[in-house]
Amino acid sequence: MDKDRVKGSAQQAKGAVKEAAGKVTGDAKLQSEGKTDKVAGKIRNAIGGLKDSLRGK
């Protein structure tokens, strides 16, 4: 498993927490940061998956 997949999954989780906290507190900025982190995490995870497939794992 590529390190980008692990970091991407962690970033997605962090984004989900930020987004939820933003919803609960009514902080639109925190909520949008969470959404951004989730998207960035998904992209990083996909890049890691691509690297894994190129390596044949």
HUJOCOR-V476010 format. One record per backbone hydrogen bond with DSSP energy under -0.5 kcal/mol. NH is the residue of the N-H (numbers start at 0). CO is the residue of the C=O. If there is no record, write none. Layout:
# HUJOCOR-V476010
NH|CO  NH|CO
This chain:
# HUJOCOR-V476010
4|1  5|1  6|2  7|3  8|4  9|5  10|6  11|7  12|8  13|9  14|10  15|11  16|12  17|13  18|14  19|15  20|16  21|17  22|18  23|19  24|20  25|21  26|21  27|25  30|26  31|27  32|28  33|29  34|30  35|31  36|32  37|33  38|34  39|35  40|36  41|37  42|38  43|39  44|40  45|41  46|42  47|43  48|44  49|45  50|46  51|47  52|48  53|49  54|50  55|51  56|51
